[in-house]
Amino acid sequence: MSYKIGVLLSGNGVYDGAEIHESVFTLLAIDENRGEAVCMAPDIDQHHVVNHLTGEEMDEKRNVMVEAARIARGAVSDLAEVKADELDALVIPGGFGAAKNLTKWAFSGPDGEINSDVKRIITEVAKAKKPIVGLCMGPTVIAKALEDAGLNEHLTVGTTEEASPYEISAISAGMEKTGAVAEMRTVKEIAVDKENRIITAPCYMMEASITEIRENIKQAIDQLFEMLESE
């Protein structure tokens, strides 16, 4: 059986969209498991555009779905038109776009808004008891989407015990404010919430090589397919 795995992209590029390495490794791992990736993105303007060479904001506008199409080689659906019953599972790669375009976590933490269609698709998938994978900052999107669901989902964005370029403690506390349970995991580990069927992996939230990122994502996606096949 070929499972259809939704891949929710937030643009194209780590500083203002979806993290490209994480997105591509997700697509690769899905294909290696003989699944079918269904790329999707909200048809909205990005919060802003960042020059990835200098890190400075650029005076231009870009559309999240149009930018996501770069990663998807054009095959990307408007999130507003995607329903949970069309998917067997959902994966959310990281990148700052998850916290700027899918939610406003980058600016207001757990109190920030979430895109209505992002909340809808995550809620629909969770209610249907279909697996969800969150990579890097993806777990914060899951936490925000499910904050009113009372699931007490177990999620990870990394660990305070190893080097990270980000405030793992503060982000973990933010997820707990939404009702999630934050767990500490290294880039060599994943968190598996069997009850809620949610898998999360730190990826580039930790200091890591591209090989370590690839292995962390493969670990998460392989676990996703094990979960699907055990139904």
Buried (B, 14 or more C-beta within 10 A) or exposed (E): EEBEBBBBBBBBBBBBBBBBBBBBBBBBBBEEBEBEBBBBBBBBEBBBBBEBEEEEEEEEEBBBBBBBBBBBEEEBBEBBEBEBEEBBBBBBBBBBBBBBBBBBBBEEBBEBEBBEBBBBBBBBBBEEEBBBBBBBBBBBBBBBBBBEBEBEBBBBBBBEEBEBEBEBBEBBEBBBBBBBBBBBBBBBBBBBBEEBBBBBBBBBBBEBEEEBBBBBBBBBBBBBBEBBEEE
